């Protein structure tokens, strides 16, 4: 029985998929199962996964008949997972070789911690262009206000995921399924921990913020309003919901300078 189950969803990810898979298969900790859910890709993603399956029995492929989105696809992975811990991974990122070793050790030695996360180096076609290593304590308040958790760096106890009914599949969580999950976990009295180390190369180009649709900013506003009430925070915490709307109204040239300065100085 593997201790760790890796959950990855892929949709038309052929460009970077092999590199992402190899970063998992080459972990210094090797006793894991690797569950990949293909979300109805129409490129070579399935072929790439099947090629790796020929030489590594740790990989299991699940296929969606139609595109279901990230939350539903991850839930399918978790439902069949046999491990005590669920390690998240995206199909275009690169995990550090010792990521699992460090995170498993931390969870083994801290049974009161529901999940762990770490820092990321931001990469594009030219290599590393920025970093994000939050030192903000993962209190319920800070998770709500700042969302300092990089989703693909997390390793979560499966029994906690089961207790909160996994990821929420809803229109308003299409781009906020991770924030919603953290809030559900904290609402049940659990806590997470940032191990304070870089664990992953996160693929995001410098101009990704420009392509974020205003609809998703509205969804971020809605989900934060919802959780402000559920977590019983004071009314003034609504400012952290409104900031997502405001960010969409600020000129992109200004946001570009802020974005690059923020992550280069992290």
C-alpha positions as semicolon CSV with decimal commas, in nm:
position;residue;x (nm);y (nm);z (nm)
1;X;0,000;0,000;0,000
2;X;0,162;0,331;-0,105
3;X;0,184;0,603;0,157
4;X;0,144;0,882;-0,099
5;X;-0,094;0,920;-0,391
6;X;-0,009;1,187;-0,647
7;X;-0,313;1,355;-0,805
8;X;-0,267;1,522;-1,143
9;X;-0,523;1,644;-1,396
10;X;-0,417;1,709;-1,756
11;X;-0,605;1,879;-2,037
12;X;-0,420;1,924;-2,367
13;X;-0,091;1,941;-2,180
14;X;0,135;1,759;-2,425
15;X;0,393;2,040;-2,438
16;X;0,518;2,011;-2,081
17;X;0,359;1,687;-1,961
18;X;0,665;1,462;-1,999
19;X;0,880;1,698;-1,793
20;X;0,615;1,713;-1,520
21;X;0,578;1,334;-1,508
22;X;0,952;1,275;-1,493
23;X;0,989;1,518;-1,203
24;X;0,753;1,291;-1,007
25;X;0,900;0,960;-1,118
26;X;1,248;1,085;-1,020
27;X;1,157;1,173;-0,661
28;X;1,402;1,061;-0,394
29;X;1,101;0,906;-0,217
30;X;0,973;0,632;-0,446
31;X;0,688;0,454;-0,261
32;X;0,395;0,633;-0,421
33;X;0,119;0,583;-0,676
34;X;0,075;0,840;-0,953
35;X;-0,288;0,892;-1,057
36;X;-0,335;1,100;-1,371
37;X;-0,681;1,204;-1,487
38;X;-0,702;1,305;-1,852
39;X;-0,980;1,561;-1,880
40;X;-1,089;1,473;-2,236
41;X;-0,774;1,599;-2,408
42;X;-0,764;1,607;-2,787
43;X;-0,385;1,628;-2,820
44;X;-0,114;1,367;-2,744
45;X;-0,151;1,385;-2,365
46;X;-0,296;1,033;-2,328
47;X;-0,031;0,886;-2,560
48;X;0,244;1,043;-2,351
49;X;0,099;0,904;-2,026
50;X;0,055;0,558;-2,178
51;X;0,419;0,553;-2,290
52;X;0,534;0,613;-1,932
53;X;0,291;0,348;-1,805
54;X;0,476;0,087;-2,010
55;X;0,789;0,131;-1,798
56;X;0,651;0,246;-1,461
57;X;0,373;0,053;-1,287
58;X;0,316;0,331;-1,034
59;X;0,115;0,529;-1,291
60;X;-0,263;0,490;-1,319
61;X;-0,457;0,667;-1,594
62;X;-0,819;0,777;-1,555
63;X;-1,002;0,926;-1,854
64;X;-1,299;1,162;-1,852
65;X;-1,544;1,111;-2,137
66;X;-1,605;1,487;-2,143
67;X;-1,420;1,786;-2,004
68;X;-1,511;1,814;-1,636
69;X;-1,268;2,076;-1,506
70;X;-0,989;2,062;-1,250
71;X;-1,193;2,015;-0,931
72;X;-1,396;1,722;-1,064
73;X;-1,089;1,559;-1,218
74;X;-0,891;1,584;-0,894
75;X;-1,185;1,438;-0,703
76;X;-1,177;1,136;-0,935
77;X;-0,808;1,088;-0,854
78;X;-0,863;1,120;-0,480
79;X;-1,157;0,879;-0,476
80;X;-0,941;0,592;-0,606
81;X;-0,626;0,694;-0,416
82;X;-0,492;0,442;-0,165
83;X;-0,234;0,662;0,007
84;X;-0,264;0,838;0,342
85;X;-0,131;1,157;0,183
86;X;-0,243;1,324;-0,141
87;X;0,031;1,515;-0,325
88;X;-0,092;1,770;-0,577
89;X;0,085;1,816;-0,908
90;X;0,004;2,014;-1,224
91;X;0,079;1,890;-1,573
92;X;0,312;2,177;-1,662
93;X;0,512;2,221;-1,341
94;X;0,834;2,058;-1,217
95;X;0,870;1,921;-0,864
96;X;1,206;1,932;-0,689
97;X;1,351;1,578;-0,645
98;X;1,334;1,591;-0,264
99;X;0,987;1,744;-0,243
100;X;0,805;1,429;-0,128
101;X;1,080;1,329;0,113
102;X;1,061;1,665;0,292
103;X;0,682;1,688;0,299
104;X;0,624;1,331;0,412
105;X;0,875;1,370;0,692
106;X;0,701;1,685;0,810
107;X;0,353;1,531;0,810
108;X;0,478;1,215;0,981
109;X;0,631;1,422;1,259
110;X;0,339;1,667;1,294
111;X;0,013;1,471;1,316
112;X;-0,177;1,789;1,405
113;X;-0,102;1,945;1,064
114;X;-0,358;1,875;0,790
115;X;-0,146;1,979;0,492
116;X;0,189;2,126;0,397
117;X;0,297;2,353;0,114
118;X;0,614;2,527;-0,002
119;X;0,764;2,795;-0,223
120;X;0,786;2,809;-0,601
121;X;1,020;2,950;-0,862
122;X;0,818;3,104;-1,146
123;X;0,931;2,989;-1,488
124;X;0,853;3,066;-1,851
125;X;1,019;2,983;-2,182
126;X;1,334;3,171;-2,075
127;X;1,371;3,003;-1,737
128;X;1,320;3,139;-1,384
129;X;1,190;3,497;-1,374
130;X;1,061;3,523;-1,017
131;X;0,996;3,344;-0,690
132;X;0,722;3,309;-0,434
133;X;0,814;3,187;-0,085
134;X;0,557;3,304;0,165
135;X;0,661;3,335;0,528
136;X;0,310;3,434;0,633
137;X;0,185;3,205;0,913
138;X;-0,100;2,992;0,779
139;X;-0,362;3,110;1,025
140;X;-0,727;3,103;0,921
141;X;-0,722;3,481;0,888
142;X;-0,407;3,493;0,675
143;X;-0,526;3,216;0,444
144;X;-0,846;3,412;0,383
145;X;-0,678;3,749;0,339
146;X;-0,370;3,661;0,136
147;X;-0,413;3,306;-0,006
148;X;-0,041;3,233;0,056
149;X;-0,067;2,867;-0,053
150;X;0,063;2,749;-0,391
151;X;-0,185;2,475;-0,480
152;X;0,048;2,238;-0,674
153;X;0,300;2,237;-0,387
154;X;0,058;2,088;-0,136
155;X;0,049;1,747;0,028
156;X;-0,275;1,682;0,219
157;X;-0,398;1,409;0,450
158;X;-0,660;1,207;0,264
159;X;-0,882;1,163;0,568
160;X;-0,906;1,542;0,598
161;X;-1,002;1,572;0,231
162;X;-1,268;1,308;0,281
163;X;-1,408;1,486;0,586
164;X;-1,453;1,813;0,394
165;X;-1,601;1,630;0,093
166;X;-1,305;1,689;-0,138
167;X;-1,301;1,980;-0,387
168;X;-1,620;2,177;-0,446
169;X;-1,742;2,141;-0,805
170;X;-1,937;2,457;-0,887
171;X;-1,928;2,740;-1,145
172;X;-1,781;2,986;-0,894
173;X;-1,490;2,754;-0,803
174;X;-1,360;2,702;-1,159
175;X;-1,056;2,917;-1,078
176;X;-1,089;2,911;-0,699
177;X;-1,120;2,545;-0,608
178;X;-0,803;2,560;-0,400
179;X;-0,905;2,867;-0,197
180;X;-1,242;2,708;-0,130
181;X;-1,071;2,388;-0,014
182;X;-0,843;2,569;0,232
183;X;-1,143;2,750;0,377
184;X;-1,331;2,422;0,419
185;X;-1,033;2,268;0,595
186;X;-0,990;2,564;0,832
187;X;-1,365;2,578;0,898
188;X;-1,333;2,223;1,040
189;X;-1,060;2,339;1,279
190;X;-0,761;2,200;1,090
191;X;-0,446;2,395;1,004
192;X;-0,172;2,381;0,741
193;X;0,196;2,466;0,744
194;X;0,441;2,616;0,497
195;X;0,768;2,425;0,531
196;X;0,961;2,738;0,424
197;X;1,148;2,577;0,135
198;X;1,121;2,587;-0,244
199;X;0,968;2,265;-0,369
200;X;0,852;2,331;-0,725
201;X;0,904;2,522;-1,051
202;X;0,568;2,683;-1,129
203;X;0,499;2,759;-1,495
204;X;0,351;3,105;-1,536
205;X;0,464;3,366;-1,785
206;X;0,509;3,728;-1,684
207;X;0,195;3,843;-1,863
208;X;-0,045;3,575;-1,740
209;X;-0,232;3,832;-1,529
210;X;-0,332;4,016;-1,849
211;X;-0,529;3,716;-1,970
212;X;-0,730;3,667;-1,654
213;X;-1,092;3,717;-1,749
214;X;-1,294;3,965;-1,542
215;X;-1,550;3,689;-1,484
216;X;-1,294;3,499;-1,278
217;X;-1,227;3,808;-1,070
218;X;-1,599;3,829;-1,001
219;X;-1,597;3,462;-0,900
220;X;-1,306;3,532;-0,662
221;X;-1,508;3,815;-0,512
222;X;-1,813;3,590;-0,470
223;X;-1,626;3,303;-0,308
224;X;-1,455;3,534;-0,060
225;X;-1,783;3,700;0,033
226;X;-1,927;3,353;0,092
227;X;-1,641;3,240;0,312
228;X;-1,623;3,567;0,505
229;X;-1,971;3,484;0,631
230;X;-1,907;3,113;0,689
231;X;-1,585;3,178;0,880
232;X;-1,758;3,452;1,078
233;X;-1,502;3,720;1,005
234;X;-1,583;4,088;1,071
235;X;-1,751;4,290;0,796
236;X;-1,431;4,480;0,711
237;X;-1,280;4,156;0,580
238;X;-1,494;4,216;0,272
239;X;-1,212;4,442;0,152
240;X;-1,020;4,124;0,062
241;X;-1,310;4,027;-0,163
242;X;-1,339;4,369;-0,327
243;X;-0,966;4,382;-0,406
244;X;-1,017;4,121;-0,679
245;X;-1,268;4,348;-0,853
246;X;-1,044;4,651;-0,809
247;X;-0,743;4,465;-0,956
248;X;-0,944;4,404;-1,272
249;X;-1,014;4,777;-1,309
250;X;-0,654;4,896;-1,263
251;X;-0,465;4,967;-1,590
252;X;-0,270;4,659;-1,702
253;X;0,051;4,859;-1,745
254;X;0,051;4,943;-1,374
255;X;-0,041;4,590;-1,273
256;X;0,241;4,456;-1,490
257;X;0,504;4,659;-1,307
258;X;0,360;4,556;-0,970
259;X;0,340;4,189;-1,070
260;X;0,701;4,167;-1,185
261;X;0,840;4,362;-0,890
262;X;0,641;4,156;-0,641
263;X;0,762;3,815;-0,757
264;X;1,120;3,914;-0,833
265;X;1,160;4,046;-0,481
266;X;0,991;3,750;-0,310
